[in-house]
């Protein structure tokens, strides 16, 4: 089907609008991913510190400490998976 110049221009204008919208969404997604990464990095540093303390006090470690660290590690994994899906 042949398109008139006006129809082609309308299609091109619509594609440009869609492109611009996607570009903004991608930029925002990258910013969201960076924010999430910063949050996860802070948690990672906390985990490293706690893991070292647990290693040093292994004979005195309670189940609640191990459970708490497990929850934080699970949260980190979910956060990293979310960023991976975003990128």
C-alpha positions, 0 to 999 in steps of 0.5 A: 500500500502506497502512503502519501507524504503526509501519511509518512510524515505522520508515521515518522512523527509518531515514531519520533515521539515514541523514541523520545518517550523510550529515551526518557524511560531508559534514562530514568531506569538507569537512574533508578538502577544507580540509586538501587545500586548505591543502596545495595552497596551500603548493605553490602558493606554492612554485610561484610562487616557483620560477616567478619564479626560472625567469623571472629565470634563463630563459637558464640554466634546465635541462630538469630544472627545467622537468620538476620544475615541470611535475610540481608543476603537474600535482600541483596540477591533480589536487589542485584537481580532487579538491577540485572533485569533493568539493564 
